[in-house]
C-alpha cells in the first residue's frame, strides 16, 4: 500500500485576496492507494508549501473522485490569525479548535421558540433579545 509520502498536492485557480487578507485556491490532492488524506495532513503540507503556520490554513469542501485516488477541495490561507478570526465563519473556526461554540440544550431552544409564538411584530423581536441576554 502507498503511504502519505506518495501524496501530491496541486493548486489551481490561485488568487491573492488583499481585501480579505488571504490566499485562496482550489487544490487537487493525488493520493493513489490511499482512501483519502485528512484535513490536518493537507494543512501541514500546504503550510510548508506556502511558508505559513498550519493554524492559518483552512481546507474545506473536499470531494473524492469516483474510483478514488484524487480529491478536489478549496483552501484559504490567511495572512494573520486576526484576519482569520475576523473573516472566517464560526463553524470553520470551531472545526480547527480556534473558537468555542456554545450550544443551548435542544429542549431549551424548542421552549424558547414556542414561547416566541405568542408574540407578533416588534414585541417578538424584543422578547427574543431578552431571552438571548438571559441565556
C-alpha positions in Angstrom: 0.0 0.0 0.0 1.0 3.6 -0.6 1.8 5.9 2.3 1.4 9.7 2.9 4.8 10.3 1.2 3.3 9.5 -2.3 0.7 12.2 -1.9 0.9 15.1 -4.4 -0.9 18.4 -4.0 -1.5 20.7 -7.0 -3.0 24.2 -6.8 -5.4 25.7 -9.3 -7.2 29.0 -9.6 -4.8 30.6 -7.1 -5.8 34.1 -6.1 -4.4 36.6 -3.6 -7.3 38.4 -2.0 -5.9 41.5 -0.4 -9.3 42.7 0.8 -9.8 39.6 3.0 -6.1 39.3 3.7 -5.8 35.8 2.4 -4.7 33.5 -0.4 -7.4 31.3 -1.9 -7.2 28.4 -4.2 -8.6 25.1 -5.4 -6.4 22.1 -4.7 -6.2 18.7 -6.2 -4.8 16.0 -3.9 -3.5 12.9 -5.7 -3.4 10.0 -3.3 -3.1 6.7 -5.2 -3.6 3.7 -3.0 -4.9 5.8 -0.1 -8.6 6.2 0.9 -8.2 9.9 1.5 -6.0 12.4 3.1 -7.1 14.0 6.4 -7.5 17.8 6.5 -4.8 18.1 9.2 -2.3 16.4 6.8 -3.4 18.7 4.0 -3.0 21.7 6.3 0.6 20.7 7.3 1.6 20.1 3.7 0.2 23.4 2.5 1.7 25.3 5.4 5.1 24.0 4.3 4.4 24.9 0.6 3.3 28.4 1.3 5.6 29.1 4.3 2.8 29.9 6.8 1.6 28.5 10.1 -0.8 25.5 9.9 -3.3 27.3 12.1 -3.9 29.8 9.3 -4.7 27.2 6.6 -8.4 26.4 6.2 -9.2 23.4 3.9 -12.8 22.5 3.2 -15.3 21.2 0.6 -13.4 18.1 -0.4 -14.9 15.7 -2.9 -13.2 12.4 -3.8 -13.3 11.5 -7.4 -15.2 8.3 -8.3 -12.8 5.4 -8.2 -10.6 7.1 -5.6 -7.0 8.3 -5.9 -7.9 12.0 -6.4 -9.7 14.6 -4.3 -10.5 18.2 -5.0 -11.2 20.9 -2.4 -10.9 24.6 -1.5 -8.2 26.2 0.7 -7.9 29.6 2.3 -4.6 30.7 3.8 -4.9 33.8 5.9 -2.1 36.3 6.5 -2.7 36.6 10.2 -4.8 35.0 13.0 -6.7 38.3 13.4 -7.8 38.2 9.8 -8.8 34.5 10.1 -10.9 35.2 13.2 -12.5 38.3 11.5 -13.4 36.8 8.2 -13.8 33.0 8.7 -17.2 31.6 9.7 -17.5 30.5 13.3 -18.2 26.9 12.4 -14.9 26.6 10.5 -13.0 28.2 13.3 -14.7 25.7 15.7 -13.6 22.8 13.4 -10.0 23.8 13.9 -10.4 24.5 17.6 -10.0 28.3 17.4 -13.5 29.2 18.5 -15.8 27.7 21.1 -19.4 27.0 20.0 -21.7 27.4 23.0 -24.8 25.2 22.4 -28.0 25.6 24.2 -29.9 22.4 25.0 -32.4 21.3 22.4 -35.3 21.4 24.8 -34.5 25.0 25.8 -34.3 26.0 22.2 -37.7 24.5 21.5 -39.3 26.0 24.6 -37.9 29.5 23.6 -39.3 29.0 20.0 -42.7 28.1 21.4 -42.8 31.0 23.9 -42.0 33.4 21.0 -45.0 32.1 19.0 -47.2 34.1 21.5 -45.8 37.4 20.3 -46.0 39.3 17.0 -44.0 42.1 15.3 -41.7 44.3 17.3 -42.8 42.7 20.6 -41.5 39.3 19.3 -38.1 40.9 18.5 -37.9 42.5 22.0 -38.7 39.1 23.6 -36.0 37.3 21.5 -33.4 39.8 22.6 -34.3 39.5 26.2 -34.2 35.7 26.0 -30.7 35.7 24.4 -29.4 38.1 27.1 -30.6 35.9 29.9 -29.0 32.7 28.4 
